Amino acid sequence: MAKKKTLYDKWMTTFQKMTFKLENTKFKILNHFPNYLKNNEKRLYKTYQKQLAKASNDNEKILITSNYKASLANIRKEAYRKENINYHFDKDNPQNTLYWLNRNKKIHKNGIIKNLTLLPILLGIAFISNNPVIDIASYVCLAGESVSLLKNINCVLLQKYNLKRVQRYIDGPFQKRKKRLAKKAQKYCEATKIVTNTIQTSESLPLVEDIVKNIQSKDQAQNILELVREEINYRNHSTNYNQSTKQKRLKI
């Protein structure tokens, strides 16, 4: 049993490295399209406006706006960090990681259902058809669905593997980290209030100028300045912030 677990761990680690290589390739390609972030934001905004138009009450509009801001923040994080937000472990917010892992697992499970539905249909078409063009197309589609099935199975296994890892982190090391995060939140309570209020009252994500406008006292200004300095010091701790972030966030 121990040997099987070791082989399983090795394969999951190997498969995970493969997904990160594909991710790196994706962002290298996107570097050649400087407008991709702007275009993504435009598409997201159009979807947001359509959803708002269909909203039947103010509570629904508030929820739609909140989801829009979260989605906008996510795509900007991905562009800045050069990594998919749902592939990496956020040690400060592991519950969010669990959400993405479960979401990914559901997507790939649905993919398996689709693969298992299409494979016998394509196989039947290949056997019944006497048209060589249809035969070739069927076999090509069969090969594609077979590869997709293997990918989806491995992805579901990987999500399960990482769900256990994240849960172990939540039950163990995160308990100490949660206390430190609570102290930090208390220390920068005024700064947090300013940022939160600015985000809630803005239609889109606020700019730095919007946050500064909402500062009402010297104490608030000092508190938010200290928070900014701490974040800058954290980022400058490594000569390569992006690489440091990927290591510290413990890729999963």
C-alpha positions in Angstrom: 0.0 0.0 0.0 2.8 2.4 0.9 4.5 1.6 -2.5 1.3 2.5 -4.4 1.0 5.7 -2.5 4.6 6.7 -3.3 4.0 6.0 -7.0 0.8 8.0 -6.9 2.6 10.9 -5.2 5.4 10.8 -7.8 2.9 10.8 -10.7 0.8 13.6 -9.3 4.0 15.7 -8.8 5.1 14.9 -12.4 1.7 15.7 -13.8 1.5 18.9 -11.8 4.9 20.0 -13.2 3.5 19.4 -16.7 0.6 21.7 -16.0 2.9 24.4 -14.8 5.1 24.1 -18.0 1.9 24.6 -20.0 1.0 27.5 -17.9 4.4 29.1 -18.5 4.1 28.6 -22.2 0.7 30.2 -22.2 1.9 33.4 -20.6 5.0 33.5 -22.8 2.6 33.4 -25.8 0.4 36.1 -24.2 3.4 38.4 -23.8 3.2 38.8 -27.6 -0.4 40.2 -27.3 -0.1 43.3 -25.1 -3.8 44.1 -25.4 -5.0 40.7 -24.1 -5.7 42.1 -20.6 -7.5 45.1 -21.9 -9.6 42.9 -24.2 -10.4 40.5 -21.3 -11.5 43.4 -19.2 -13.8 44.7 -22.0 -15.4 41.3 -22.3 -15.8 41.1 -18.6 -17.4 44.5 -18.4 -19.9 43.7 -21.3 -20.9 40.6 -19.4 -21.3 42.6 -16.2 -23.5 45.1 -17.9 -25.7 42.4 -19.4 -26.1 40.8 -16.0 -27.0 44.1 -14.4 -29.7 44.7 -17.0 -31.3 41.4 -16.2 -31.1 41.9 -12.4 -34.5 42.1 -10.8 -33.6 43.9 -7.5 -30.9 45.9 -5.8 -29.6 42.9 -3.8 -29.0 41.0 -7.0 -27.2 44.1 -8.5 -25.0 44.3 -5.5 -24.0 40.6 -5.8 -23.4 41.0 -9.5 -21.2 44.0 -8.9 -19.2 42.3 -6.2 -18.6 39.3 -8.4 -17.5 41.6 -11.3 -14.9 43.3 -9.0 -13.6 40.0 -7.8 -13.3 38.6 -11.4 -11.6 41.8 -12.5 -9.1 41.6 -9.6 -8.4 37.9 -10.5 -7.6 38.6 -14.2 -5.3 41.4 -13.2 -3.5 39.2 -10.6 -3.0 36.6 -13.3 -1.6 39.1 -15.7 0.8 40.5 -13.1 2.0 37.3 -11.6 2.0 35.4 -14.9 0.1 32.5 -13.4 -3.4 31.1 -13.3 -5.1 32.0 -10.1 -6.8 28.6 -9.8 -3.6 26.7 -10.1 -1.7 28.0 -7.1 -1.8 27.8 -3.4 -2.6 31.0 -1.5 -1.2 30.4 2.0 -3.0 33.5 3.4 -6.3 32.4 2.1 -6.4 28.5 1.8 -10.2 28.5 1.8 -10.1 30.3 -1.5 -7.7 27.6 -2.8 -10.2 24.9 -1.7 -12.9 26.7 -3.7 -10.9 26.7 -6.9 -9.8 23.1 -6.5 -13.4 22.0 -6.0 -14.4 24.1 -9.0 -11.7 22.6 -11.2 -12.6 19.1 -10.0 -16.2 19.6 -11.0 -15.3 21.0 -14.4 -13.1 17.9 -15.2 -15.7 15.5 -13.8 -18.2 17.0 -16.3 -15.5 16.6 -18.9 -15.2 12.9 -18.2 -19.0 12.5 -18.5 -18.8 14.2 -21.9 -15.9 12.0 -23.0 -17.6 8.8 -22.0 -20.8 10.0 -23.8 -19.1 10.9 -27.1 -16.6 7.9 -27.3 -19.2 5.2 -27.9 -21.1 7.5 -30.3 -18.0 8.2 -32.4 -17.0 4.5 -32.3 -20.5 3.6 -33.6 -20.3 6.1 -36.4 -16.8 4.8 -37.4 -18.2 1.2 -37.6 -21.4 2.0 -39.4 -20.1 4.5 -41.9 -18.9 3.5 -45.3 -17.7 7.0 -46.2 -13.9 7.2 -45.8 -14.0 10.9 -45.0 -16.4 10.3 -42.1 -14.3 7.3 -41.0 -11.2 9.4 -40.8 -13.0 12.2 -39.1 -14.5 9.8 -36.5 -11.1 8.2 -35.7 -9.5 11.6 -35.3 -12.3 12.7 -33.0 -12.0 9.4 -31.1 -8.3 10.0 -30.6 -9.0 13.5 -29.4 -11.7 12.4 -26.9 -9.4 9.6 -25.6 -6.6 12.1 -24.9 -9.2 14.4 -23.3 -10.5 11.6 -21.1 -7.0 10.8 -19.9 -6.4 14.4 -19.2 -9.6 14.9 -17.3 -9.1 11.7 -15.2 -5.6 12.9 -14.2 -6.8 16.4 -13.4 -9.6 15.0 -11.1 -6.9 12.9 -9.3 -4.7 16.0 -9.1 -7.4 18.1 -7.5 -8.2 15.4 -5.0 -4.5 15.1 -4.2 -4.2 18.8 -3.7 -7.4 19.1 -1.7 -5.9 16.8 0.9 -2.7 18.8 1.0 -4.4 22.1 1.5 -6.7 20.6 4.2 -3.6 19.4 6.0 -2.2 22.9 5.8 -5.4 24.4 7.2 -5.5 22.0 10.1 -1.8 22.4 10.9 0.5 25.4 9.9 -2.3 27.8 9.0 -3.6 27.9 12.6 -0.4 29.8 13.6 -0.4 31.9 10.5 -4.0 32.8 11.1 -3.1 34.4 14.4 -0.4 36.5 12.7 -2.8 37.6 10.0 -5.3 38.6 12.7 -2.7 40.7 14.4 -1.8 42.3 11.1 -5.5 43.0 10.4 -5.9 44.6 13.8 -2.7 46.7 13.3 -3.9 48.0 10.0 -7.6 48.3 10.9 -7.9 51.9 9.7 -6.2 51.2 6.4 -8.4 48.2 5.8 -11.5 50.2 6.5 -10.5 52.8 3.9 -9.7 50.3 1.2 -12.8 48.3 1.9 -15.1 51.3 1.8 -13.5 52.6 -1.4 -13.9 49.2 -3.1 -17.6 49.0 -2.0 -18.5 52.4 -3.2 -16.7 52.2 -6.6 -18.4 50.6 -9.6 -15.0 49.1 -10.7 -11.8 48.5 -8.9 -10.6 51.8 -7.4 -7.4 53.6 -8.3 -4.8 54.8 -5.7 -6.2 58.3 -6.1 -9.7 57.1 -5.1 -8.3 55.5 -1.9 -6.3 58.7 -1.0 -9.4 60.8 -1.4 -11.2 58.7 1.3 -8.5 59.3 3.9 -10.1 61.6 6.5 -7.4 61.9 9.2 -3.6 61.9 9.8 -3.9 58.7 11.8 -5.6 57.0 8.8 -2.9 58.4 6.4 -0.1 57.1 8.7 -1.8 53.7 9.1 -2.2 53.2 5.3 1.4 54.5 4.7 2.8 51.9 7.1 0.8 49.2 5.4 2.1 50.2 2.0 5.7 50.3 3.3 5.3 46.8 4.8 4.0 45.5 1.4 6.9 47.2 -0.4 9.5 45.7 2.0 7.9 42.3 1.5 8.1 42.5 -2.2 11.6 43.8 -2.2 12.7 41.0 0.1 13.6 39.1 -3.1 15.4 40.3 -6.2 12.7 38.7 -8.3 9.3 39.3 -6.7 7.3 37.2 -9.1 9.6 34.2 -8.7 9.7 34.6 -4.9 5.9 34.8 -4.8 5.5 31.6 -6.8 7.8 29.8 -4.3 6.3 31.2 -1.2 2.7 30.5 -2.3 3.6 26.8 -2.5 2.4 25.8 -6.0 -0.1 23.0 -5.9 
